[in-house]
């Protein structure tokens, strides 16, 4: 049996997309556990901040797209905060 190259590429792409979907599902399941922990911490430690919904939690972790697209300014703020957090973590552990 011979398989045309274009069909082989199409099959490979379909398999890759299915595998990526499975990985994202696993990430979302792990994120659910983290979200439950977030809610528990909010109950124990209290505070004035309102707990995030699961949808907000997924968007925060970049596992889901927000309902309305982020503006370029919001994207830059998120990127700058992530870089600052990473630098802080490296400083705490004495890495350079």
Secondary structure, DSSP 4 states (H G I P E B T S, - for coil): ----HHHHHHHHHHHHHHHHHHHHHHHHHHHHHHHHHHHHHHHHH--SSPPPPHHHHHHHTTSS--SSPPPHHHHHHHHHHHHHHHHHHHHHTT--
